Amino acid sequence: MIKIRKSLFYITLFISSFGFSQGGFVYQDYDWPEDPSIYFCPDSLLNEPEVTLLKKTINEFGYKNDDFIERYLLHWVTYLSTDEAIEKNNRVYLPVDFDETLELTKARVINPDGIIIELNENDVNKSEDENGNKTYYFAIKGLERGSILEILFIYYLPAQFTGVRLILQDDIPQINVDFELISPDYMIFEYLGKNGFGTMESDTSNKEINHLVKHLEYIPPFKPEDEAYIKPNLMQVVYKLGDNLASGGKDVISYESIADNMIENYTIGSKKETKIVSKWIKESGMENEKGTEMKLRKFEAYLKKLIAIFDASSHELEDIEFVSQNKVTSSSGFIKIMALACNELNIRYEIVITSDRRKMPFEKDFEAYNYLQDFLLYFPEIDKYLDPNSPFGVLGIIPVQMQDNYGVFFKRVELGKFISSESDIRFIEGTPAEDSHHDMTIDVNVTSEFSALNVNLTTLATGYFAAGIQPYYDILEPEEMKEFTDDQVKWISENMDLKNSEAIDPGFKNLGITPFIIEAEFTTSEYLIKARDKYLMKIGLLIGPQVEMYQESKRTLPVDMGYRKVYHREINFIIPEGYKIGNPEDLNLDVTASDKEQVYAGFVSTYTIKGNDLKVIVDEYYHKVHFTVEEFEDYRSVINSAADFNKIVLYLEKI
């Protein structure tokens, strides 16, 4: 994740406490109730394996020993009714290291017979992995069916106010859930609630503080569904500091406030850095390429071969002198190198920061720094993005989780000798379906003794279909390449006699330029079965196994299918002499899904027979990535049509 560099804003934010007493936390003396018999599981939830009976999260900003900190209080009570739930909770991990940041930690077990087992800081255990990473935990003993487990943690950390997400929902039913956010009166917080969180109330009983409160009587357990990411759909809230009345700052957490920093840090280099980049430009040969796209591709490929990219945040990894000497950088360092090269060659670019939509989609109407996770470069002239995070990424093919998502775009503006910045939030359009093809040409005939099928296969992959295969040939040994290529054929069926296979145009340099092709020849008896006076040919399986999508209950979550795509399959079958196909009409399938704007998904299969030649054309396409709950059944019908095609069996009958 990207770490935004500190500025004077951080240093001056809390110069004055405006009478907010140091150490005067609202919940300074909070404790669990002396009598735990107040906890009980409602009859309606007694059959659940586990039920959260109380969950109180209180985040409070204030002073401790002259340091401005955030004090976290977590009070959690859960009812356990099965052995699985007991096993799951027999270890409870501390949220922080067992050090001075931990103010209070204790746990107790309340058994059905009223026996209480208490644990405190003296019962904390420590474990350490091979890398020296330490974890601290309670080993909970005495749990039995019907037990109640109670945990209370109070700890503090440096204040986090630039954007924090709290997820409230999980796979367990919860009752009596509370979240409170408390700050000095000069700190005005803003929040964004999602997926049923609703709004927070303001407790105005204490004029020295701002106190936001949320109470939820019940949060249902989250139920995952196919092709829907979990985290974006959980009940959650994101909060950040909005206004700082102590300094008069308004909208202090904004992308505009860091725009100048971004341009200064990543588009301006020292004389030595500029000289190094100029040298790399010359060595790469990019200036000899025609057109902006090919120049950028050439330089990107050169850099990614020359320099290793680490997933790390460090000033050194952004220092081009250090990078030149050590041949290692970070995604932000790679951005800086590309930006300096573009400056020299007068190629327009914009620095983009976005998030992983699978985990936390970028919010266009709520500016918070926790959304600033991953860098991209955008080139307006060619309308393409470059991914600096992966050594196998190429211009125009970025990680799918970053597209079809919003992001903040930072633009360098030059006015004479002055350099300034502009920023705005825009949508990162995903690539069209036509850019990601998976095509199959399958030529089939029956062996002379009618014991098997001879198959000549050609596959063609572009875009994201090729991205997971084509560039990796560059790091494989020759014997590994053969096995890797064979695997790209055997996914159709492991029960084949593979005669030969060949990869055409493999390698990083071809990704996004030349389709990746595999040609193969194999024999299989799996798809031809004798049944009395007929032969059954499982023609539908020749396109490889297809997933069938089930939905037993009403759909509640929208679909995210990753990226737009097109499949094209052509099957050419030579009908044996003296035979005919008894049921060719079974090959006709036509299932589409549409809205007012377009036919956005479809599975269409047709056939023609000329003499002894059967030609089957199958087209499957998805021009959208996101499908609403209302569109789900139409989408599922298209998906399942591919599985239906798998089930098609042709009858070969004697004439």
C-alpha positions in Angstrom: 0.0 0.0 0.0 1.2 3.5 -0.7 2.3 5.6 2.2 1.6 9.3 1.8 4.6 11.4 2.9 4.1 13.6 5.9 3.9 17.3 5.5 3.6 20.3 7.9 -0.1 19.5 8.1 0.6 16.5 10.3 3.0 18.5 12.5 0.8 21.5 13.2 -2.6 19.8 13.4 -2.7 19.3 17.1 -0.6 22.2 18.5 -3.4 23.2 20.8 -5.8 21.0 22.7 -8.2 23.8 23.4 -8.8 22.7 27.0 -9.1 19.0 26.1 -7.6 17.5 29.2 -4.6 15.2 28.8 -5.5 11.6 29.6 -9.1 12.6 30.1 -10.7 9.9 28.1 -14.4 9.5 28.3 -14.1 5.8 28.9 -11.1 6.0 31.1 -12.6 3.7 33.7 -14.5 1.4 31.4 -14.8 -2.2 32.6 -17.0 -5.2 32.0 -20.0 -5.8 34.3 -19.3 -7.5 37.6 -22.2 -9.9 37.1 -22.0 -11.6 33.7 -25.4 -13.2 34.1 -26.8 -10.3 32.2 -25.7 -12.0 29.0 -28.0 -14.4 27.3 -28.6 -15.7 23.8 -32.1 -15.0 22.4 -34.2 -18.1 21.8 -34.4 -17.3 18.1 -30.6 -17.6 17.8 -30.0 -20.6 20.1 -29.5 -23.0 17.1 -26.7 -20.8 15.7 -23.1 -22.2 16.2 -22.0 -18.9 17.5 -23.7 -15.6 18.3 -22.1 -12.3 19.2 -24.1 -11.0 22.2 -22.3 -7.7 22.5 -19.6 -5.9 20.5 -18.5 -2.5 21.6 -15.9 -0.6 19.6 -14.8 2.8 20.9 -12.1 4.8 19.2 -11.2 7.9 21.2 -8.6 10.6 20.3 -6.7 12.3 23.1 -3.4 12.8 24.9 -1.2 10.3 26.7 2.1 11.6 28.2 2.0 14.6 25.8 1.5 12.4 22.8 -1.6 12.7 20.7 -2.9 9.1 20.3 -6.0 7.1 19.5 -7.3 4.9 22.2 -9.0 1.7 21.1 -11.5 -0.1 23.2 -12.9 -3.5 22.1 -15.4 -5.3 24.3 -16.7 -8.5 22.8 -19.1 -11.2 24.1 -19.9 -14.4 22.2 -22.1 -17.4 22.8 -20.7 -20.8 21.6 -23.0 -23.8 21.0 -21.0 -26.2 18.9 -17.6 -28.0 19.1 -16.6 -26.2 15.9 -17.3 -22.8 17.4 -15.3 -23.8 20.6 -12.4 -24.9 18.5 -12.5 -21.7 16.5 -12.3 -19.6 19.7 -9.8 -21.5 21.8 -7.2 -19.0 20.9 -7.9 -15.2 21.1 -5.1 -13.1 19.6 -4.2 -9.7 21.0 -4.6 -6.8 18.4 -1.2 -5.3 19.3 2.1 -6.4 20.7 2.3 -7.2 24.4 4.0 -3.9 25.3 3.4 -0.4 26.5 0.7 0.2 23.9 -1.6 -2.3 25.7 -3.5 -0.7 28.5 -5.8 -3.6 29.5 -6.3 -7.1 28.4 -8.5 -9.7 30.0 -10.9 -12.5 29.2 -13.4 -14.7 31.0 -15.4 -17.9 30.3 -18.9 -18.1 31.7 -20.1 -21.7 31.6 -23.7 -22.8 31.7 -23.4 -24.0 35.3 -22.3 -20.5 36.4 -18.6 -21.3 36.8 -16.4 -18.4 35.7 -12.8 -18.7 34.5 -10.9 -15.5 34.3 -7.7 -14.7 32.4 -5.6 -11.5 32.6 -2.3 -10.2 31.3 -0.4 -12.9 33.2 -2.1 -15.5 31.0 -0.9 -14.1 27.7 1.1 -16.5 25.6 3.7 -15.7 22.9 4.5 -17.5 19.7 7.2 -16.7 17.2 7.6 -17.8 13.6 10.8 -18.6 11.7 11.1 -14.9 10.6 11.0 -13.7 14.2 7.4 -12.3 14.0 5.8 -12.5 17.4 2.1 -13.0 18.1 0.4 -12.8 21.5 -2.7 -14.7 22.5 -5.0 -16.1 25.2 -5.3 -19.9 25.3 -8.9 -20.1 26.3 -9.6 -23.1 28.6 -12.8 -24.5 30.0 -15.1 -23.8 27.0 -18.1 -26.1 26.6 -21.3 -26.1 24.6 -23.4 -23.2 25.8 -20.4 -21.2 27.2 -20.1 -17.5 26.9 -16.7 -16.0 26.1 -16.0 -12.3 27.0 -13.0 -10.3 25.9 -11.9 -6.8 26.8 -8.9 -5.1 25.1 -7.9 -1.5 25.6 -4.8 -0.2 23.7 -3.5 2.9 22.0 -1.6 3.7 18.8 -0.6 6.9 17.0 -3.7 8.7 15.9 -5.1 7.6 12.6 -7.4 10.2 11.1 -6.6 10.3 7.3 -9.0 7.4 6.5 -9.8 4.4 8.5 -12.2 1.6 7.6 -14.1 -0.4 10.3 -15.8 -3.6 9.1 -18.7 -4.6 11.5 -20.2 -7.6 9.7 -18.9 -11.2 9.6 -20.3 -14.7 9.2 -21.7 -14.7 12.7 -25.1 -13.1 13.8 -24.5 -10.2 16.1 -26.7 -8.3 18.5 -26.0 -5.2 20.6 -23.3 -3.7 18.3 -22.0 -0.3 19.2 -19.4 2.0 17.5 -18.3 5.3 19.0 -15.9 7.9 17.7 -14.8 10.5 20.2 -12.5 13.5 19.6 -11.7 16.9 21.0 -14.2 19.6 20.1 -11.9 21.1 17.5 -11.7 17.9 15.5 -14.7 17.4 13.2 -14.9 13.9 11.8 -16.7 12.8 8.6 -17.8 9.3 7.8 -19.2 7.1 5.1 -21.4 4.2 6.1 -22.1 1.3 3.6 -24.2 -1.8 3.2 -26.8 -1.0 5.8 -24.7 0.9 8.3 -26.9 4.0 8.1 -26.1 7.2 9.9 -24.4 8.0 13.3 -25.9 10.2 16.0 -24.1 13.0 17.8 -24.0 12.9 21.6 -23.9 16.5 22.6 -23.9 16.0 26.4 -20.2 16.9 26.8 -19.4 20.2 25.0 -15.6 19.6 25.2 -15.8 16.7 22.7 -17.3 15.6 19.5 -19.0 12.2 20.1 -20.5 10.2 17.2 -22.5 7.1 18.2 -23.9 4.2 16.3 -26.0 1.4 17.8 -27.2 -1.6 15.9 -29.6 -4.0 17.5 -28.8 -6.8 15.0 -26.4 -7.5 12.2 -27.2 -10.6 10.2 -24.4 -13.0 9.2 -22.9 -12.4 5.9 -23.5 -15.1 3.3 -21.0 -15.3 0.4 -22.2 -15.8 -3.1 -20.4 -16.9 -6.3 -18.7 -14.1 -8.3 -19.1 -11.5 -5.6 -16.2 -10.2 -3.5 -16.7 -10.3 0.2 -15.1 -7.2 1.7 -16.8 -4.6 -0.4 -20.2 -6.0 0.5 -19.8 -6.2 4.2 -21.4 -3.6 6.5 -18.7 -1.0 7.2 -17.9 2.6 7.9 -15.0 4.7 6.8 -14.1 7.8 8.8 -11.6 10.7 8.5 -10.9 14.1 9.9 -13.0 16.7 8.0 -12.2 20.1 9.6 -9.6 21.1 12.1 -11.0 24.1 14.0 -7.7 24.6 15.9 -5.9 25.6 12.7 -8.9 26.8 10.7 -8.4 24.0 8.2 -11.4 22.9 6.2 -11.6 19.6 4.3 -8.0 18.8 5.5 -8.0 15.2 4.2 -8.3 15.8 0.5 -6.4 14.7 -2.6 -5.9 18.4 -3.6 -3.9 18.9 -0.4 -1.3 16.2 -1.5 -1.2 17.0 -5.3 1.8 19.4 -5.1 3.6 16.8 -3.0 2.9 14.1 -5.6 4.2 16.2 -8.5 7.3 17.3 -6.6 8.2 13.8 -5.3 7.5 11.8 -8.5 8.0 14.1 -11.5 11.0 16.3 -10.6 14.5 14.8 -10.4 17.9 16.1 -9.5 20.5 16.7 -12.2 22.1 13.3 -11.5 18.7 11.5 -11.6 17.8 13.2 -14.9 21.2 12.2 -16.3 20.7 8.6 -15.3 17.3 8.5 -16.9 18.6 10.1 -20.1 21.2 7.3 -20.2 18.6 4.6 -19.8 16.5 6.2 -22.6 19.4 6.0 -25.0 20.3 2.4 -24.0 16.7 1.2 -24.3 16.4 2.3 -27.9 13.0 3.7 -27.3 13.7 6.9 -29.3 14.1 4.7 -32.4 10.5 3.3 -32.1 7.6 4.9 -34.0 4.7 6.3 -32.1 4.2 7.0 -28.4 2.9 3.5 -27.6 5.8 1.6 -29.0 8.3 4.0 -27.3 6.7 3.5 -24.0 6.5 -0.3 -24.4 10.2 -0.4 -25.3 11.2 1.6 -22.3 9.0 -0.3 -19.9 10.3 -3.6 -21.1 13.9 -2.3 -20.8 13.4 -1.1 -17.2 11.6 -4.2 -16.0 14.4 -6.3 -17.3 17.1 -4.1 -15.8 15.5 -3.3 -12.4 13.7 -5.5 -9.9 10.4 -4.1 -8.5 9.8 -4.6 -4.8 6.5 -4.2 -3.0 8.0 -1.9 -0.4 7.8 1.8 0.7 11.2 3.5 1.1 12.8 6.8 0.2 15.9 4.9 -1.1 13.8 3.0 -3.6 12.6 6.3 -5.1 16.2 7.7 -5.2 17.2 7.0 -8.8 20.9 7.2 -7.9 20.3 4.3 -5.4 18.2 2.5 -8.0 20.9 2.8 -10.6 23.5 1.3 -8.3 21.4 -1.5 -6.8 19.0 -2.3 -9.6 16.0 -2.4 -7.4 13.1 0.0 -6.9 9.5 0.2 -5.8 6.3 1.0 -7.8 6.6 4.6 -6.8 10.3 4.6 -7.9 9.3 3.1 -11.2 6.7 5.9 -11.6 9.4 8.5 -11.0 11.7 7.0 -13.7 8.9 6.8 -16.2 7.8 10.4 -15.4 11.3 11.8 -15.9 11.6 9.9 -19.2 8.3 11.3 -20.4 9.3 14.8 -19.4 12.4 14.5 -21.6 10.5 13.1 -24.6 7.5 15.4 -24.2 5.0 12.6 -23.6 2.0 13.6 -21.7 1.2 11.5 -18.6 -0.8 11.5 -15.4 0.0 9.7 -12.1 -3.0 7.7 -10.9 -3.6 6.2 -7.5 -6.4 3.8 -7.0 -7.5 0.8 -4.9 -8.1 -2.9 -5.3 -11.9 -3.0 -6.0 -12.0 -6.7 -4.8 -11.2 -5.5 -1.3 -12.1 -1.8 -1.2 -13.6 0.0 -4.2 -12.4 3.6 -4.6 -15.0 6.0 -3.4 -15.4 9.0 -5.7 -17.4 11.1 -3.3 -15.4 10.5 -0.1 -11.7 11.5 -0.2 -9.7 9.5 2.3 -6.1 8.3 2.1 -6.9 4.6 2.9 -8.1 4.4 -0.7 -4.7 5.4 -2.0 -3.2 1.9 -2.5 -1.7 1.4 -5.9 0.0 3.5 -8.5 -0.7 3.6 -12.2 0.5 5.9 -15.0 -2.1 7.2 -17.6 -1.1 8.4 -21.1 -3.9 10.5 -22.5 -2.5 10.5 -26.0 -3.0 6.8 -26.4 -5.7 6.3 -23.6 -3.7 3.5 -22.0 -2.5 2.8 -18.5 0.8 1.3 -17.3 1.2 -0.8 -14.2 4.4 -0.2 -12.3 3.7 -2.8 -9.7 4.4 -6.0 -11.6 7.4 -7.1 -13.6 5.1 -8.9 -16.0 2.6 -6.1 -16.5 2.7 -4.3 -19.9 1.3 -1.0 -21.2 -2.5 -1.4 -21.7 -2.9 -4.5 -19.5 -3.2 -3.5 -15.8 -4.4 -5.7 -12.9 -8.2 -6.2 -13.4 -8.9 -5.1 -9.9 -7.7 -1.6 -10.6 -9.8 -1.0 -13.6 -13.6 -0.5 -13.7 -12.8 1.5 -10.5 -12.3 5.2 -9.7 -9.0 6.7 -9.0 -7.4 10.1 -8.4 -5.4 11.5 -11.3 -2.5 13.9 -10.6 -1.3 16.1 -13.5 1.9 18.1 -13.8 1.2 21.6 -15.1 4.1 23.8 -16.4 3.7 27.6 -16.7 7.1 28.8 -17.9 9.6 27.9 -15.3 6.9 27.2 -12.7 5.5 23.7 -12.0 2.2 23.2 -10.3 -0.4 20.4 -10.0 -3.9 19.5 -10.8 -5.9 16.6 -9.5 -9.3 15.1 -10.1 -11.2 11.9 -9.5 -12.1 9.9 -12.7 -13.3 6.5 -13.7 -10.6 4.0 -14.9 -12.4 2.4 -17.8 -11.8 -1.3 -18.2 -10.6 -2.7 -21.5 -13.3 -3.7 -24.0 -14.3 -7.4 -24.4 -12.7 -7.5 -27.9 -9.2 -6.9 -26.3 -9.4 -10.2 -24.3 -10.1 -13.1 -26.7 -9.9 -16.8 -26.1 -10.4 -18.6 -29.4 -10.3 -22.3 -30.2 -10.2 -24.0 -33.6 -10.8 -27.7 -33.2 -10.5 -30.1 -36.2 -11.9 -33.5 -35.3 -12.2 -36.9 -37.0 -12.9 -40.5 -35.9 -10.1 -43.0 -36.0 -10.4 -45.7 -38.6 -11.3 -48.3 -36.0 -13.9 -46.0 -34.3 -12.0 -46.2 -31.0 -11.1 -42.6 -30.5 -11.1 -39.1 -31.9 -8.2 -37.4 -33.5 -8.1 -33.7 -32.6 -6.0 -30.9 -34.0 -6.3 -27.9 -31.7 -5.3 -24.2 -32.2 -5.9 -21.8 -29.3 -5.4 -18.0 -29.6 -5.3 -15.8 -26.5 -5.1 -12.0 -26.2 -5.4 -9.5 -23.4 -6.1 -10.9 -20.0 -6.3 -14.4 -21.3 -2.7 -14.1 -22.5 -1.5 -12.1 -19.5 -1.4 -15.1 -17.2 0.5 -17.3 -19.6 2.5 -15.5 -22.4 5.1 -13.5 -20.4 6.0 -16.3 -18.1 7.9 -18.2 -20.8 10.7 -15.8 -20.3 11.5 -17.2 -16.8 11.1 -20.9 -17.7 13.8 -23.4 -18.5 13.4 -25.3 -21.8 12.0 -28.5 -20.2 9.6 -26.4 -18.1 8.3 -24.6 -21.2 7.2 -28.0 -22.7 5.4 -29.0 -19.6 3.8 -25.5 -19.3 2.6 -25.6 -22.9 1.2 -29.1 -22.4 -0.7 -27.9 -19.4 -2.4 -25.3 -21.5 -3.9 -28.1 -23.6 -4.6 -30.7 -21.0 -7.1 -28.4 -19.2 -9.5 -29.6 -21.8 -9.2 -33.2 -20.6 -6.5 -35.0 -18.6 -7.5 -38.2 -20.4 -5.8 -37.6 -23.7 -2.9 -38.9 -25.6 -1.1 -35.7 -26.4 1.0 -36.1 -29.5 2.6 -32.7 -29.7 2.2 -29.1 -28.7 3.8 -25.9 -29.7 3.7 -22.3 -28.2 3.9 -19.6 -30.8 5.0 -16.0 -29.9 5.5 -16.6 -26.2 7.3 -14.0 -24.1 6.9 -10.7 -22.4 7.7 -8.7 -25.5 4.7 -10.1 -27.4 2.1 -9.5 -24.7 -0.4 -6.9 -25.9 1.1 -6.9 -29.4 0.9 -10.4 -30.8 -1.7 -13.1 -29.9 -0.4 -16.1 -28.0 -1.1 -19.2 -30.0 -0.8 -22.9 -29.1 -1.0 -25.6 -31.7 -1.5 -29.2 -30.5 -2.5 -32.6 -31.7 -4.0 -35.3 -29.4 -6.2 -38.4 -29.4 -8.9 -39.2 -26.9 -11.3 -42.0 -26.5 -13.2 -40.2 -23.7 -15.6 -38.4 -26.1 -16.6 -41.4 -28.3 -18.8 -44.2 -26.9 -20.5 -47.1 -28.8 -24.1 -47.6 -27.9 -25.6 -50.6 -29.7 -25.9 -49.6 -33.4 -24.9 -45.9 -32.7 -21.9 -44.0 -31.6 -22.2 -41.2 -29.1 -19.9 -38.3 -29.6 -19.6 -35.9 -26.6 -18.9 -32.9 -28.9 -19.7 -30.4 -26.1 -16.7 -31.4 -24.0 -14.3 -30.4 -26.8 -14.4 -26.7 -25.6 -13.2 -27.8 -22.2 -15.1 -28.0 -18.9 -17.5 -25.2 -18.2 -18.7 -24.0 -14.8 -22.4 -24.3 -14.0 -23.6 -21.6 -11.7 -26.1 -22.6 -9.0 -28.3 -20.2 -6.9 -30.5 -22.0 -4.5 -31.8 -18.9 -2.7 -32.6 -15.4 -3.8 -29.6 -13.5 -5.0 -28.5 -10.7 -2.7 -25.1 -9.6 -4.0 -24.1 -8.0 -7.4 -21.7 -9.9 -9.7 -18.2 -8.8 -10.4 -16.8 -11.1 -13.1 -13.3 -9.6 -13.4 -13.0 -8.3 -16.9 -14.9 -8.1 -20.2 -14.1 -11.0 -22.5 -15.0 -12.9 -25.7 -14.8 -16.6 -26.5 -14.9 -17.9 -30.0 -14.9 -21.6 -30.8 -15.0 -23.3 -34.1 -15.4 -27.1 -34.3 -14.9 -28.8 -37.6 -15.9 -32.5 -37.6 -15.6 -34.9 -40.5 -18.6 -37.2 -40.3 -17.4 -40.8 -41.0 -18.4 -42.3 -44.3 -21.7 -44.2 -44.1 -22.9 -42.2 -41.0 -25.1 -39.2 -40.3 -25.7 -37.1 -37.3 -29.1 -37.9 -35.9 -29.6 -34.8 -33.7 -27.7 -31.8 -35.2 -30.4 -29.4 -34.0 -29.2 -29.9 -30.4 -26.2 -27.7 -31.3 -28.4 -24.6 -31.7 -28.3 -22.5 -28.5 -29.1 -18.8 -28.4 -29.1 -17.2 -24.9 -28.5 -13.4 -24.5 -28.9 -10.8 -21.8 -29.6 -7.1 -22.6 -30.5 -3.8 -21.2 -31.7 -0.6 -22.8 -28.3 0.2 -24.2 -26.9 -3.1 -25.5 -26.9 -6.9 -25.6 -24.2 -7.2 -22.9 -23.8 -11.0 -22.6 -24.6 -14.0 -24.8 -23.9 -17.6 -25.7 -24.8 -18.4 -29.3 -24.1 -21.7 -31.0 -24.9 -22.6 -34.6 -24.0 -25.3 -37.1 -23.9 -26.1 -40.8 -23.5 -29.4 -42.5 -22.1 -29.6 -46.0 -21.6 -33.1 -47.3 -19.6 -34.9 -44.5 -18.4 -31.7 -42.9 -20.0 -30.4 -39.7 -19.0 -26.9 -38.7 -20.1 -25.6 -35.3 -19.5 -21.9 -34.4 -19.8 -21.0 -30.7 -19.6 -17.3 -29.6 -19.7 -16.3 -25.9 -19.2 -12.7 -24.8 -19.5 -10.5 -21.8 -19.4 -6.7 -22.4 -20.0 -5.8 -18.8 -18.1 -6.5 -15.6 -20.7 -5.6 -13.0 -24.2 -7.2 -13.0 -26.9 -6.0 -10.6 -29.0 -8.4 -8.5 -31.8 -7.7 -11.0 -29.6 -8.7 -13.9 -28.3 -11.8 -12.2 -30.7 -14.4 -13.6 -30.1 -13.3 -17.1 -26.3 -13.4 -16.5 -26.6 -16.8 -14.9 -28.5 -18.1 -17.9 -25.7 -17.1 -20.2 -23.0 -18.7 -18.0 -25.0 -21.9 -17.7 -25.5 -22.1 -21.5 -21.8 -22.9 -21.7 -22.3 -25.7 -19.2 -25.4 -26.8 -21.3 -23.2 -27.0 -24.4 -20.8 -29.3 -22.5 -23.7 -31.7 -22.2 -24.4 -31.9 -25.9 -24.0 -35.5 -27.2 -24.3 -36.2 -31.0 -25.7 -39.5 -32.3 -23.7 -41.0 -35.1 -26.1 -43.2 -36.9 -25.6 -45.5 -40.0 -27.2 -44.2 -43.1 
